[in-house]
Amino acid sequence: MKIVDMEKRIVENQLELENLITLHEAESDLKLAKMEETIKWYETELVKVGGVSLNPFSWKSKKGKK
């Protein structure tokens, strides 16, 4: 009986872990989407206000034009 109980608990724990992993991935995706949205907002606002780009590769091309 002990082995059967242990096997049952292992299956339950595996299911719980899968649920937790799924929940964690969903939360991570949501945070990533929010961060990307924030970055896009900053990019548009900085370009509007000061003409500054957050892309460091674009800085070099602007310096060469001056």
Order of alpha helices (4+ residues) and beta strands (2+ residues): alpha-alpha
